Amino acid sequence: MATDNAAANHAQAAGFARRILSLVYEVPLLAAVLFTGVPLFLFFTQHLEAVPVRPLLQLYLLVLCGIYFIWQWRRGGQTLAMKTWRLRLVARDEGPLTFRHCVSRYVLALLGLALFGTGFFWALIDRDRQFLHDRLAGTRIIRDE
């Protein structure tokens, strides 16, 4: 395992275009996860008033997305889209990818997305071409080839 982490730290960083294309590919996969999870939510909230249900649904969808991403990253550093584009999420310091890394990355990515994508476009000016959420969470995306 130590050799995998050492090799990952010296691995080539993934390019901006490849990371963006992976994100685009992630959209239909994530949509399938959400469409699968929504009926469960609707089953439990069908007797509630519509006004409080909408923000609850939005929160539920954010949590569902978080579970999907955090579980995938912790399980092997990759979502299906990342596997397809041969990308891997690793810890910046050669240590193992922790639960804290994954949760921080998810929450920071959401914030960057909420700020009109600035967390993602940060990579265009970052010296190492990292997304802002990766820089702040102590992670980076490498090519997995």
N, C-alpha and C positions, 0 to 999 in steps of 0.2 A: 504494500500500500504506500509506503514511503517513497518508493521509486516512482509510482504513478503520480504522486503529488509533486515531486521534484521535476519530473518530466513535464507535468502540466505547467509549472511555473516558467519553464524555459520554452514552452510551446509557443507557436506563432499566434499572436493576437488575431482575432477574426476581424475582417474588414467591415467597414460601415455598411456597405451595400448588402453584403451577405446577412448581416444582423437585421437590417430592415426587411429584407425579403423573407427571412424567417418569421419576423413579426407579422407580416402580411399573411403568410401561410398559417400562422397560429390562429387567425380570426375565425375561419370556418371550423377548426377543431374546437376552439373554445365555445363557439356558438352551439355545437353539438352537446357539449357538457352542460351548458346553460339550459338548452331546450329539454334535456333529460331531467334536470333538477327542478324546473319550474312546476311541473305537475304536483310534485310533493308539497311544495309551498302552497299552491292553490288548494290542495286537499285540506290542509290544516287551517287555512284562512278563509274558506268559502263563506263562513257565517259572520265574518267581521264586516264592519263598514268600509267602504271603498277608500275613504280619505286617509285613514292611518295605514292601510294596506300598501299603498304605493311606496312610501319611504321604506317600509319594512321589506318590500320586495327588492328595492334597490340595494339595501344593505345586505340582504340575503344573497343577491347576485355577486356583490363584491366579496363576500365571505366565501362563496362557492368558487369564484375565480382564485382567491387566495389559497384555498385548500388544494385546488388543481395544481397551481404553479409550485407552491411550497412542497407538496408531496413529490412532484416530479423532480424538482431540483434536489431535494434531499435523497431521493431514491437513486439518482445516478448523475445528477447535474444536467439533465436534458429533458426537454419535453419532446413530443413526437416531431414537432416542427424543427426543433434544434437537431434532432437525430438526422432528419432528412437533409438539412443544410450542413451537417457535420460540424456542429457547434457544441461546446460544452461550457457550462458555468463552473468556475473553480474559485477557490479562495485566493486572494492576492498574496497571502503570506506563506504559501505552501502547506498550510495546515488543512485539516479536513473542512469541508463545507458544512457549517453548523446550521442548526435551526434558526439561530439569531441572524446569521447571514441572509438566509432565505426570507425570513419575515421582514427584515430591514429592507432588503432589495425590493420586495413586493410593495411595501407601503411607500417607499421613496419613489418607485416607478409610478405608482398611482398619483402621487403628488406632482411629479413631473408631467404626467399626462394631463392632469387637471389644469396645469399652467400652460396649456396650449402646446404640449409636447416639448417644452424647453429642456426637460431632463434627457430626452432622446437627442435633440439637436445639439445639445452640449458637446456631443462627440465630435462635431465639426470643428470645434475650437480647442478641445482638450488635447494636451500634449501627447497623450497615449491613445487618443481617439476612443476613450471610454465614455459610456453613457454616464450621466451624473449619478444615477442611482447605484451603478456599479462602483464608482469611485467612493461614494459615501458609505456603502455597505461593506466595503472591503472585498469585493468580488471582481472578477473579470471574465470575459467570454473569449475562449480560445478556439482555434480550429482543431477539430477532432479527427485528424487523418493519419 
